[in-house]
């Protein structure tokens, strides 16, 4: 099943970089305990697969996997409200399974 990814961008709606500069790592650190069943990652040392800091075109972002809602709807609400409260744009993208190419 396809699911969506939300990209929280570290540029405010006013066009200024969001501060502090480590905001993405802090947010992902808070979300580190939210993991899929059976995930053996240690939240003290690794990020959750549902919230990952990335840099895209020199903009710090956090990628949120919307499957987080299945685990805990409040966690997804928290990150969305964080972005809204701090005037950070949220872009949505779909993840899809690549089609296998048949070899002639």
ABEGO torsion letter per residue (X at the ends): XBBBBBBBBABBAAGBBBOBAAAAAAAAAAAAABBBBGBABBAAABBBAABBBBBBGGBBBBBBBAAAAAABAAAAAAAAAAAAAAGBBBBBBBBBBBBBBBBX
